[in-house]
């Protein structure tokens, strides 16, 4: 289970997702009302939807590690994880558009890393499936 490289990628994806709950994605100023401006940081705990989606992605990556006997389901869950992460990035972008000005935090790269790790895990799973198909053909 842990000997396979995709287990490492999925574990890293889960760790990045859990880290993104506390690390800021964007910080800047926004209008509270027309006369006052306020400084704010967007983190994974900003709204209930962000909390749920980030937690689901992290748990999905952890659960997928233990489905090593069912490679097709593992591959589908990796693809689902990539789609959920793309949706999460879209939700963050929607939050960012409410700001007047600001900067992306360096920890915003965690979300790109999650996508990359899910992709690398899916590639490792498909390579394992290919190896098993070739070994079955030789029998």
C-alpha positions in Angstrom: 0.0 0.0 0.0 2.5 2.7 1.1 5.2 1.2 -1.2 3.3 2.5 -4.2 4.3 6.0 -5.4 0.6 7.1 -5.8 0.2 6.5 -2.0 2.8 9.1 -1.4 1.2 11.5 -3.9 -2.2 11.1 -2.2 -0.7 11.6 1.2 0.9 14.8 0.1 -2.4 16.0 -1.5 -4.2 15.3 1.8 -1.5 17.2 3.8 -1.6 20.2 1.5 -5.4 20.2 1.7 -5.3 20.2 5.5 -2.7 22.9 5.5 -4.8 25.1 3.2 -7.5 25.2 5.9 -5.3 27.5 8.1 -3.0 29.1 5.6 -4.2 32.3 3.8 -5.1 32.2 0.1 -5.4 36.0 -0.5 -5.2 39.1 1.6 -6.3 42.6 0.8 -8.7 45.4 1.4 -12.4 45.4 0.6 -15.3 47.8 1.1 -17.4 47.2 4.1 -19.5 50.1 3.1 -18.8 53.1 0.9 -16.9 55.0 3.6 -14.8 52.4 5.3 -12.2 49.9 4.0 -11.1 46.8 5.9 -8.2 44.4 5.7 -9.1 40.7 5.4 -7.4 37.4 4.7 -9.2 34.6 2.9 -8.4 31.2 4.4 -10.1 27.8 4.1 -12.2 28.5 7.2 -13.7 31.6 5.6 -17.1 30.1 4.8 -18.9 26.9 5.5 -18.7 25.9 1.9 -14.9 26.3 1.8 -14.5 24.3 5.0 -16.7 21.4 3.7 -15.1 21.3 0.3 -11.5 21.5 1.6 -12.2 18.8 4.2 -13.8 16.6 1.6 -10.8 16.8 -0.7 -8.4 16.0 2.2 -10.5 13.1 3.4 -11.0 11.8 -0.2 -7.2 11.7 -0.7 -6.7 9.8 2.5 -9.5 7.3 1.8 -8.2 6.8 -1.8 -4.9 5.5 -0.4 -6.6 2.5 1.2 -8.4 1.5 -2.0 -5.3 0.1 -3.5 -7.0 -3.3 -4.4 -9.5 -1.5 -6.6 -7.5 0.5 -9.0 -10.4 1.6 -11.2 -12.2 3.1 -8.3 -9.0 4.7 -7.0 -8.4 6.3 -10.4 -12.0 7.6 -10.5 -11.6 9.1 -7.0 -8.4 10.8 -8.1 -10.2 12.4 -11.0 -13.1 13.4 -8.7 -10.5 15.0 -6.4 -9.1 17.0 -9.3 -12.6 18.2 -10.2 -13.4 19.1 -6.6 -10.1 21.0 -6.3 -10.9 22.9 -9.5 -14.3 23.8 -8.0 -12.6 25.0 -4.8 -10.2 27.2 -6.7 -13.2 28.7 -8.5 -14.8 29.4 -5.2 -11.7 31.1 -3.9 -11.5 33.2 -7.1 -15.1 34.3 -6.5 -14.2 35.4 -3.0 -11.1 37.3 -4.4 -13.2 39.3 -6.8 -14.9 41.1 -3.9 -11.6 42.8 -2.9 -10.5 46.2 -4.0 -6.8 45.4 -4.0 -4.6 42.8 -2.4 -2.1 40.0 -3.0 -2.2 36.3 -3.3 -0.3 34.6 -0.6 2.5 32.2 -1.4 0.4 29.5 0.3 -2.1 29.8 -2.5 0.3 27.5 -4.4 -0.9 24.7 -2.1 -4.0 24.4 -4.2 -1.9 24.0 -7.4 0.1 21.3 -5.6 -3.0 19.4 -4.6 -4.0 19.3 -8.3 -0.5 18.2 -9.3 -0.4 15.5 -6.6 -3.8 14.1 -7.7 -2.6 14.1 -11.3 0.6 12.3 -10.4 -1.3 9.7 -8.3 -3.7 9.1 -11.2 -0.7 8.6 -13.5 0.8 6.1 -11.1 -2.5 4.2 -10.8 -2.8 3.9 -14.6 0.8 2.7 -14.8 0.0 0.0 -12.2 -3.0 -1.1 -14.2 -1.0 -1.2 -17.4 1.7 -3.4 -15.7 -0.9 -5.8 -14.4 -2.6 -6.0 -17.8 0.7 -6.8 -19.4 1.5 -9.5 -16.8 -1.9 -11.1 -17.3 -1.3 -11.2 -21.0 2.0 -13.1 -20.5 0.4 -15.9 -18.5 
